[in-house]
Amino acid sequence: MGHYTDAPEDNLLGLTSKDELNEQEALGVAQVERYLLEEIEYPVELSVSLLQDFHRRAFQHLYDWAGQWRKQVPNVGAYLPPPAHQVPLLLYEFIDELRHRQALSVAAGRTNRGASGGCVSLCSSPASSNSPVCQW
C-alpha cells in the first residue's frame, strides 16, 4: 500500500511499470490542479479533510486507499516517512501551523499578494476585482 511494486494487483489499473505508475500519478495531480483552477468554489477553508479530498481526487483512479489514512509505512526510496499512526496528528499540526502563520501575517498587516510567512493560500481572482479572494 502506498509504494511502488510491480505486482499489478497493487493498483487498480494493473500497471507493472514504474514509469506508467508515475504517469498516472502525474495525471491525477493535474486533475487536482484543474479542480483548483476551474471548479472549486472560493473562498475555501484549508483543512485536513480538504487535503484528503485532494489526495482522493488525484489517486482514486489508481489506488483504492486514496484519500484515506495509511495503515503502514510506504516505501519511497531513501526517504523514511513517519509511522502511519503519526500521520493524522502531523497533518492536523501542519494545518494549525498554517493557520497560526496566517494570523500572524494578518496581524502584521501583510497582504496575500506578498510574502505570506511560508503559508500557501487558496485564492481566486473574481472577474469583478483585481484582488484575490483568499481563505486559509
N, C-alpha and C positions, 0 to 999 in steps of 0.2 A: 504494500500500500504506500503510495506516495514516492516511489523510487523507480528508477529505470530497471526494467527487466526485459529479457527477450521472450518471456512467456506471453503469448497472445491473450491468454485468459486474464491477464492483469490490467488490461484496458478494454474498454467497451468496443473499440474498433478492431481488436485483434491484431494490432500492429506489432511487428517484431523488430523494426529498425529504430534505433535511437534518433536518426535524422527525421523519420516520419513522425515520431512522437513529438520531437521538438517543433516541427512544422505545425502540427495540430495544436500544440500548446500556444504557439505564437498566434495562430488564427483565433484562438479563444481570447487571448489578451486583446487582440484587435477588436473583437466583438464588444468587449467591455469598454474600450476606448470610444467606440462608435456610440454605445449606450450613453456614456457620459456626455458626449458632444451633441447627440441628437434626440435622445429620448427621455432622460431623467428630468424631472421637474425640480427646478431650483426655487428657493434655497432648499438644501438638504442637510440634515444633521449627520455629521460624521460619527459613526458608532461601530461597535464590533459586529453587530448584525449586518450593517451595510457592507463591511469588508467581507463577511462571509457570503453575502449575496453576490458581490463581485466575483469571488472565487468560484461560486456555483455557476454563475453565468459563463465564466471563462472556460471551465473544465468539465461541465456536466456531460458534454458530448463524448468525453474521453474516459472519465473515471466516475464510478458510482459513488465515491466518497467526496466528491467536490462540494465545497461549502460546509462540510462537517468537521467537527473537531477530530483531529487524528488520534489514533489509538496506539501508534507505535512511532518510533523514530525513523524517518526516511533516510535512504542513502542518497546523499547529494554531493558525492565526490569527497574532497578533503575537508569540507565544512561539516562540523558536527552540530546539528540543530539541538535546541533544548529538548529535554524529555517531553513526551506527549502530554503528561499531566500538568506541565507548567505553561503550556501554550495559552489556554484561556486567560489565566492570570496575567501573563505577559502582554497579551493583546489589550486587556482592559487597562493595564497600567500605561500602555502606549497611548491609548485614546485619552486617558486622564492627563497625561503629559502634554499632548497636543492642545487640549482644552485649556490647561494652565498657561501654556505659552501664548495662546491666542488671547487670553485675558490680560496677560502682561503686555502684549503688543497693543491692545486696545487702550489699556491704562496709560501707556507711554505715548499715545496719540499717533501711532503709526497706522498707515492705511494698508489695505490689502494689495495695493499696486506696487509697493516697495518691499523691502526686506520684511519677512514675517517671522523672524526668530526661529527659522528652521521648520516652520509649520507649512503644511500644504492645505490650502482651502479648496473647496469645490465651488467654483464660481461660474456664473454665466453673465453675458452682457446682453441685457434686453435691447431689442431694436429701438426702443424709445429713449435709451440712455447710453451715454458713453462710459459710464462707470459700471464695474461689475457688481453683481449681487452675490454675496457670499454667505455661507453658513458653515460654521466649523463643526 
